[in-house]
Amino acid sequence: MTRASIVIILTTAPLLLLSACGTATPTTQPTATATATVTATATVTAPQSTTTQPSAVPPSAARPSVQAGVVPNVVGLNHQLAQDTMQAAGFYYLTEQDATGQGRLLINDRNWVVVSQSPAGGTKAAADTKIVLRSKKIGE
């Protein structure tokens, strides 16, 4: 080997090693930013009134009511379905009790089943009658 070859090897070897190690500062990747604008438009038309005189019906009569309705029999239904059935029949004054006597709150109504009700199913009652549903957890 000639002296020139040795000098070239000795000067380029450290440069190759340094370039293989990378730089001390991290390189950043280019980032892209996207902006989207969405515009939604809805047109709502108010219903036309068919009456010309003010209504003399009290606001409590706005929901479906049963003047002398029949209380549905909901014993054996899950508590949520029992409430829905009572409301569909026009009874909205609903209360609930833990039938086991433990005083638990019925948090998830679908996990409870009605074991008794007052007044009994089939009884004629006014729409403002207090309905008591006594339920226990399914499987108890």
Buried (B, 14 or more C-beta within 10 A) or exposed (E): EEEEEEEEEEEEEEEEEEEEEEEEEEEEEEEEEEEEEEEEEEEEEEEEEEEEEEEEEEEEEEEEBBEEBBBBBBBEBBBBBBBBBBBEBBBBEBEBBBBEEEEBEBEEBEBBBBBBBBBEEEBEBEBEBEBEBBBBBEEE
